[in-house]
């Protein structure tokens, strides 16, 4: 639950700044974690530091 709590804290901070969405680059093995928190994949898979990633977004 610590990971989810950290993501929620970032979302709360983003809301406090008046942002309407949060975007992130998730390692592909972690997509399910972010999907369970309401994030949606967009765009093609890409490599970062030799690890496959996908861009994800969640509206706040």
Secondary structure, DSSP 8 states (H G I E B T S, - for coil): -HHHHHHHHHHHHHHHTT-SEEEEEEEGGGHHHHHHTT-EEEEEEEEETTEEEEEEEEE-
